[in-house]
Amino acid sequence: MPEIALIVGAGSGLSASLARLCARDGMKVALAARDIGKLQPILDETGAVAYPCDATDANQVAGLFSLVERDLGVPDLTVFNAGYRTRGPLVELDVEEVRKTLIASAFAGFLVGQAAARALLRRGHGGSIIFTGASASVKGYPKSSPFAMGKFALRGLAESMARELQPQNIHVGHVVIDGGIANPGRDANARGADGMLSPDAIAESFLHLHRQHRSAWSWEIAVRPWVENF
């Protein structure tokens, strides 16, 4: 039976690259987003199935996993790629925008991670849950405190889940994307040759993490352009 990949927070960048790669690898692909209309090009290209879902809503997340399991089966790989950010000087930040950032990053990650873990534990023979991190997962930057709070929390969630679930044959991973991604609409050469991360190359790292043998699992990997300081 083919494996099933569920990507939550799908769009035209990294998640589209993940969808293409998983489909080429023979997996059935499910994509979840608030607005699934924007996903039509990648659905046509990969044969993926789209599901509307607000990942900050517990009922919608539970419904998403129920529908995916009904239509395709329990996801062998779940990727949490959703998020939101607000920027600005600390003293000028809008409280509701900060709340929205934290809920979209950390709380939504918890909801998706919990639902994925429940499905895998119920099925009983393992799988992978991967969270998309950022430079802000490990480094706080000026005028970006809400994003750092959300991403630090998501990283803590991933590490806690890994320690709890990996002994139960569920591989939990966190990918620190340390640099700018050359998504559609961005100049891939703005920082010089290969100065930005290729979303296709990042996708290969995600799939490698999923494919790791359980005798040598990584809970976290970091990917960055060769010119990036760290």
C-alpha positions in Angstrom: 0.0 0.0 0.0 1.3 3.5 -0.8 2.2 5.8 2.1 0.1 8.8 2.8 1.5 12.3 3.4 -0.6 15.2 4.9 0.8 18.7 4.6 -1.0 21.3 6.9 -0.6 24.9 5.9 -0.1 24.3 2.2 0.7 26.9 -0.3 2.8 27.6 -3.4 6.3 27.4 -1.8 7.8 24.7 0.4 4.6 22.7 0.8 4.1 22.6 -3.0 7.7 21.2 -3.3 6.9 18.6 -0.6 3.7 17.6 -2.4 5.6 17.1 -5.7 8.3 15.1 -4.1 6.0 12.9 -2.1 3.9 12.2 -5.1 7.0 11.3 -7.2 8.0 9.0 -4.3 4.7 7.1 -4.8 2.9 8.6 -1.8 -0.8 9.7 -1.7 -0.8 13.4 -0.8 -3.4 15.4 1.2 -3.1 19.2 1.4 -4.8 21.3 4.1 -5.2 25.1 4.0 -7.7 27.8 5.0 -8.1 28.6 1.3 -7.8 25.6 -0.9 -8.7 27.5 -4.1 -5.0 28.6 -4.3 -3.9 25.0 -4.4 -5.5 24.1 -7.7 -2.2 24.2 -9.7 -0.4 21.8 -7.4 -3.5 19.6 -7.1 -3.6 19.3 -10.9 0.1 18.6 -11.0 0.3 15.9 -8.3 -3.2 14.4 -8.0 -3.2 15.5 -4.3 -6.5 15.9 -2.4 -7.2 19.3 -0.8 -9.1 19.8 2.5 -10.2 23.2 3.9 -8.9 23.6 7.5 -8.1 26.3 10.0 -5.3 24.7 12.0 -6.0 26.9 15.0 -9.5 25.4 15.4 -9.5 22.1 17.3 -12.7 20.8 15.8 -11.5 21.6 12.2 -8.2 19.8 12.9 -10.0 16.7 14.3 -12.3 16.8 11.3 -9.4 17.0 8.9 -7.8 13.9 10.2 -11.1 12.0 10.2 -11.7 12.9 6.5 -8.1 12.1 5.4 -8.3 8.7 7.2 -11.7 8.1 5.6 -10.6 9.0 2.1 -6.9 7.9 2.0 -6.0 6.3 5.3 -3.9 7.3 8.4 -1.1 9.7 7.3 2.3 8.1 7.5 3.8 11.5 7.3 2.3 14.7 8.7 4.0 18.0 8.1 3.0 21.1 10.0 3.9 24.1 7.8 1.4 26.7 9.0 2.2 29.9 10.6 1.7 33.7 10.9 3.9 36.6 11.9 3.7 40.2 12.9 6.7 42.5 13.1 7.6 45.8 14.7 9.2 47.4 17.7 8.2 45.6 21.0 6.5 48.6 22.5 4.4 49.2 19.4 3.1 45.6 18.8 -0.6 45.1 18.6 -1.7 42.6 21.3 -4.2 40.8 19.1 -1.6 40.4 16.3 0.8 38.9 18.8 -1.9 36.5 20.1 -2.7 35.5 16.5 1.0 34.8 15.8 1.3 32.6 18.9 -1.9 30.7 18.2 -1.0 30.1 14.5 2.5 28.9 15.3 2.5 27.1 18.7 -1.1 26.2 19.4 -2.0 25.1 15.9 1.2 23.0 15.9 0.0 21.3 19.1 -3.4 20.6 17.6 -2.0 19.1 14.5 0.7 17.2 16.4 -1.7 15.8 18.9 -4.2 14.6 16.1 -1.4 13.0 14.1 0.0 11.2 17.2 -3.5 9.9 18.1 -4.0 8.5 14.7 -0.6 6.8 14.6 -0.9 5.4 18.1 -4.3 4.0 17.2 -3.0 2.4 14.0 0.0 1.0 15.9 2.9 0.7 13.5 4.6 4.1 13.5 5.0 7.1 11.2 6.5 10.6 11.2 5.4 14.0 12.3 7.6 16.9 11.1 7.3 20.6 12.2 8.7 23.4 10.0 10.9 25.7 12.1 12.9 28.9 11.2 16.0 30.9 12.2 13.7 32.3 14.9 13.3 28.9 16.4 16.7 29.3 18.0 17.6 33.0 17.6 15.5 36.0 18.6 15.8 39.0 16.3 14.9 42.6 16.8 11.4 43.6 16.0 10.4 40.0 15.6 9.6 38.9 19.2 6.2 37.4 18.4 7.6 35.2 15.7 10.4 34.0 17.9 8.0 33.2 20.8 5.9 31.1 18.5 8.8 29.3 16.9 10.6 28.7 20.1 7.4 27.2 21.5 6.9 25.0 18.4 10.5 23.7 18.8 9.9 22.9 22.4 6.7 21.0 21.4 8.6 19.0 18.9 11.4 18.1 21.3 8.9 17.1 24.0 6.9 15.0 21.5 10.1 13.3 20.2 11.1 12.3 23.7 7.6 10.9 24.5 6.7 9.3 21.2 9.9 8.1 19.6 10.1 5.1 22.0 6.6 4.3 20.7 7.9 4.1 17.1 6.7 7.6 16.1 9.4 9.7 14.6 9.0 13.4 15.5 11.2 15.9 13.7 11.8 19.6 13.6 13.5 21.4 10.7 15.2 24.7 11.3 15.1 26.6 8.0 17.9 29.1 8.7 17.7 31.5 5.8 15.4 32.9 3.1 13.5 30.5 0.9 13.4 31.1 -2.9 9.7 30.8 -3.1 7.7 32.0 -6.1 7.8 35.7 -6.5 11.2 36.0 -4.9 14.5 36.6 -6.7 16.4 33.3 -6.1 19.7 35.1 -7.0 19.1 38.2 -4.8 21.8 37.0 -2.4 24.1 35.5 -5.0 24.3 32.0 -6.4 22.5 29.6 -4.1 22.3 32.3 -1.5 18.7 31.4 -0.8 17.3 27.9 0.1 15.7 26.0 -2.8 12.3 24.8 -1.6 12.9 21.6 -3.6 16.1 21.0 -1.8 14.4 21.6 1.6 11.7 19.1 0.6 14.4 16.5 0.0 15.6 17.0 3.6 12.1 16.5 5.0 11.6 13.3 3.1 15.1 12.1 4.2 14.1 12.8 7.8 10.9 10.7 7.3 12.9 7.9 5.7 15.6 7.7 8.4 16.1 4.3 9.9 14.8 4.2 13.4 18.2 3.0 14.8 19.5 6.5 13.9 16.6 9.0 14.1 17.2 12.8 14.2 14.7 14.9 16.1 16.1 18.1 14.6 18.0 19.1 11.5 19.0 22.6 10.3 19.3 23.6 6.7 20.8 26.9 5.5 22.5 28.3 2.4 26.2 28.0 2.2 26.6 31.7 2.6 24.5 32.0 5.7 26.2 33.0 9.0 25.4 30.9 12.0 
